[in-house]
Amino acid sequence: MTTRSPSPDRAPGGKTFDRLLLLIGLVAVVTAFLAGMAAVRAGDDTPSTTVPGTGTTVPQADEPQTIKYTLNEFSIVGPTEIAPGPTILEVVNEGAVAHNLKLGNAQTPDLNNGESYMLDVGNLEPGTYEITCEIPGHAGAGMTTTLVVKEGANPDSEGSTDHSGHGGIAGLTWQDVEENMRKSVVSFPAETQGTGAQPMEPNILPDGTKEFRFVVEEIDWEVEPGKIVKGYAYNGQIPGPTVKVDVGDRVKIVVENRLDMITSWHPHGLRRHPIEADGVGFITQKTPIRPGETWEVEFIVPEQSVAMYHGHDMGLHQVPNGLAGAFIVGDVPIPDGWDVVSEEIMMLNDGGNIGFTLNGKSFPATTPYVLKQGQAMMVHYMNEGLMNHPMHLHNNRQLVIAKDGFPLESPYYVDTLDVAPGERYTVLVLAELPGTWVWHCHIFSHVEKPDGTMFGMLTALIVEE
Ligand SMILES: [Cu+2]
């Protein structure tokens, strides 16, 4: 027990031949002459004009049209329909982190905040083109869009960027933005298929060993209402089921790989686990767990820990797509004077197909937490993503009592706690004031889309009187 910790009572309110050559030459000369005539005529008839508010130029026949695209976390905003012809994309990164833009074989370099690039995409024939940011994870997080090229298209159609004149953004009026926001908020908490991080019961073997069996599979996962993505799961859950055992327990871990790729099982942050259990292919085990194989390991858990198990080989691909779960050993000591009614996992993720999520779900499909006034709950923040997330709870305090499972000698109060990839923080959340209190990552692009829709790493603490 930690004795010097503050008690709730004492403290105040918390991404090839000559003839043939001659013939070709003649054809080329005639073609160039005819094209030149056509250009002269087109030039006379079709002056260049700029469509107000879009930065889009409607060209003379020979002159490429310039189409503007804006990059942000995590969106690509620009016209959704343009006319065929030679085209240059003016790509501007308004985001906080580096982004790029790819259309067909044309791709910009990585652009930092405020940088722009004129990308010549050549002569666009009628058709549908995918536009993406190629930085790992960014397309999955939303940086993808479709451009339809067709005769007679007006580039001033839906989706064009316009930061002026409408009181809204992304070509929307403020009323559209408000409506998008309202629709997302009023549907909270929205029901979706599948719940992650469910408590896992072990098989008790004859010698008392607690056996945990994991099946690694690709599944369809509903991240937000109607949005179903391909994810990787332990036992059909994202995050995987929550393991909780006692200090001194003998455990057996069995991992069956039903993927068409290698995987492994690493107990990140489990303290003093034997090296055979460390789950790194060609280093602590002969090979990764190959498709169709089953790997197992048995060991004693010697110390209280707040750990996460996850794929380690092909981790870049698998973990951001859901292959992670909590592994808790024993109890984090609770300071005196606290009424702690539950122990919760809040797993943070931000990459892959899953995107910005809390426990595998994006708002409004996140689960709210409900407490009575004066109660407290223990929450283990676990970051299995690729980015930091400053987690902010409105108006109710959080007492940080452990870092990466190590109990703090001097717990401290926060309202915002930055959780880096791989970190775990254990906090006691005190329900001080009645009402529905927003609880979210404070990087706005992780919770709000450019069109006003709330999504991602947002939930609520509901304090009942
Ligand atoms: Cu965040």
Boltz pocket constraint, residues with backbone or C-beta under 6 A from the ligand:
constraints:
  - pocket:
      binder: B
      contacts: [[A, 388], [A, 389], [A, 390], [A, 441], [A, 442], [A, 443], [A, 446], [A, 457]]
      max_distance: 6.0
